[in-house]
Amino acid sequence: MKVRQHSKSDRQRVLQHCGQPLLLLIRLALGGILIFSGLSKLTSGTDFVGVVASYGMLPQTLAELFGTVLPWLELLVGVSLVLGLFTRLAAATALLLV
């Protein structure tokens, strides 16, 4: 009985077929986490800005800017990942956020 050797293209086809649903799942999960994180920071109001400022790692004005912009950026990147818009840019930005 002869054992068939799988060619490289066979393996690539299988990985591509299985990889797409996996990438979609990862994209949706990361997007959902970022949306939840951004919304929770936005609903806390000025509390998050205060938390960032309390670390003392940034000057006050920069801490306020960071605390104000970060939740909106998380929300924007999360929505972009979930909707599949600008996914490479969103994924790269998500890596910086995480």
N, C-alpha and C positions, 0 to 999 in steps of 0.2 A: 504494500500500500504506500502510495506516494503522498508525502506531506507537502501541502502547498505553502510556499513561502509568501508572506504578505509583502507586497512592494511598499516603497515609501509613500507612493501616491495613495494606496489603499489606507494607510494609517492616517495620512493627512485628511483624507475624505471623512474618515470616522471622527477624528478630532474636531474637524470643522463642523460636522453635523451635530456632535454632542456639545461642542463648545458654545454654540450660539445660545441655546437655552440657559446654560450656566452663566454666561456673561449677562444675559437679560436679568436673571435672578439677582446677581451681584449688584448690577446697576440699580435695580428697583429697591433692593435692601439698603444700599448706601444712600440713595436718594431719599428714602423714607426716614432714615436716621437723621440726615441733615435737615429735612423739613421739620421733623419733630424738635430737633435741637434749636433750630432758628426760631420756631414759633414759641417754644418755652422761654427762650431768652427775651423775645419781644413782648410777651405777656407779662414778664416780671417788671417791665418798665425800666425805671432808673436803677433798679437793684443790680442789674448786671453791670452797668457802668461803674457802680460803686464797688462791686466785687473786683473788677479789673483794676480799678484805681487802688484798691486796698492791697494788692500784691506789691505795689511800690516799685515795680520793675520799669515802668514808663513814666515820663513826665505827665502831669495831670492832664494837660490838653491832649496829648497823644493817647492817653488811657481813655479819655472820654470819646475821642474819635474812634479808637479801636472798639470800644464797647458799644458804640452806636452802629458802626458799619458791619461788624462781624455777624450779628444775627441776620441782617438782610442779605449778606453774601451767602451764608449757609442756606437760607431759604431759596435764593435764586439758583444756586448750584444744585440743590436738592430737586427743585422743580424741573430744572433742565435735564437732570439725569432720569427722572421718572418719565418725562415726556419724550426723551430721546433727542433733545435739541442740543446741538453743539457738544456732543458727548465726549469727544476727546479733550476739548478745552475744560469742560465741567469736571471730567475725571482728574485731569492734571491739577485743577484748582482744589478739588476735594482732597487730593493727596497732601496739599499744603495745609489744609484745614484740620486734617485728622492728626 
